[in-house]
Amino acid sequence: MPLADIIDQYYRAGPEPGSFIALMVLGFIVGIFGHLVRSRLVVGVGVVMIFAATVILPFQFASQFQ
């Protein structure tokens, strides 16, 4: 099997969910840290990371692989 066929099959399968889960967990950690230091900006960054991992990025990748 040529390398191009392997790469093509990988990209048709779509991204692994582990990257989305890692971003979501990191967003929770950033948000918790923001609450601990009482920084609304850091909490906001954590919320945006969670939102991106659960809504924006999956829809972006789903539209690319159809």
Contact map, one row per residue, 1 for C-alpha under 8 A:
111011000000000000000000000000000000000000000000000000000000000000
111111000000000000000000000000000000000000000000000000000000000000
111111100000000000000000000000000000000000000000000000000000000000
011111110000000000000000000000000000000000000000000000000000000000
111111111000000000000000000000000000000000000000000000000000000000
111111111100000000000000000000000000000000000000000000000000000000
001111111110000000000000000000000000000000000000000000000000000000
000111111111000000000000000000000000000000000000000000000000000000
000011111111100000000000000000000000000000000000000000000000000000
000001111111110000000000000000000000000000000000000000000000000000
000000111111111000000000000000000000000000000000000000000000000010
000000011111110000000000000000000000000000000000000000000000000010
000000001111111000000000000000000000000000000000000000000000000010
000000000111111100000000000000000000000000000000000000000000110010
000000000010111110000000000000000000000000000000000000000000100000
000000000000011111110000000000000000000000000000000000000000000000
000000000000001111111000000000000000000000000000000000000000000000
000000000000000111111100000000000000000000000000000000000000000000
000000000000000111111110000000000000000000000000000000000000000000
000000000000000111111111000000000000000000000000000011001100000000
000000000000000011111111100000000000000000000000000010000000000000
000000000000000001111111110000000000000000000000000000000000000000
000000000000000000111111111000000000000000000000110010000000000000
000000000000000000011111111100000000000000000000111011000000000000
000000000000000000001111111110000000000000000000010000000000000000
000000000000000000000111111111000000000000000100100000000000000000
000000000000000000000011111111100000000000001111110000000000000000
000000000000000000000001111111110000000000000110010000000000000000
000000000000000000000000111111111000000000000100000000000000000000
000000000000000000000000011111111100000001101100000000000000000000
000000000000000000000000001111111110000001111110000000000000000000
000000000000000000000000000111111111000000100000000000000000000000
000000000000000000000000000011111111100001100000000000000000000000
000000000000000000000000000001111111111111100100000000000000000000
000000000000000000000000000000111111111100100000000000000000000000
000000000000000000000000000000011111111000000000000000000000000000
000000000000000000000000000000001111111000000000000000000000000000
000000000000000000000000000000000111111100000000000000000000000000
000000000000000000000000000000000111111111100000000000000000000000
000000000000000000000000000000000110011111110000000000000000000000
000000000000000000000000000000000100001111111000000000000000000000
000000000000000000000000000001101100001111111100000000000000000000
000000000000000000000000000001111110001111111110000000000000000000
000000000000000000000000000000100000000111111111000000000000000000
000000000000000000000000001001100000000011111111100000000000000000
000000000000000000000000011111100100000001111111110000000000000000
000000000000000000000000001100100000000000111111111000000000000000
000000000000000000000000001000000000000000011111111100000000000000
000000000000000000000011011000000000000000001111111110000000000000
000000000000000000000011101100000000000000000111111111000000000000
000000000000000000000001000000000000000000000011111111110000000000
000000000000000000000000000000000000000000000001111111111000000000
000000000000000000011011000000000000000000000000111111111100000000
000000000000000000010001000000000000000000000000011111111100000000
000000000000000000000000000000000000000000000000001111111110000000
000000000000000000000000000000000000000000000000001111111111000000
000000000000000000010000000000000000000000000000000111111111100000
000000000000000000010000000000000000000000000000000011111111110000
000000000000000000000000000000000000000000000000000000111111111000
000000000000000000000000000000000000000000000000000000011111111100
000000000000011000000000000000000000000000000000000000001111111110
000000000000010000000000000000000000000000000000000000000111111111
000000000000000000000000000000000000000000000000000000000011111111
000000000000000000000000000000000000000000000000000000000001111111
000000000011110000000000000000000000000000000000000000000000111111
000000000000000000000000000000000000000000000000000000000000011111
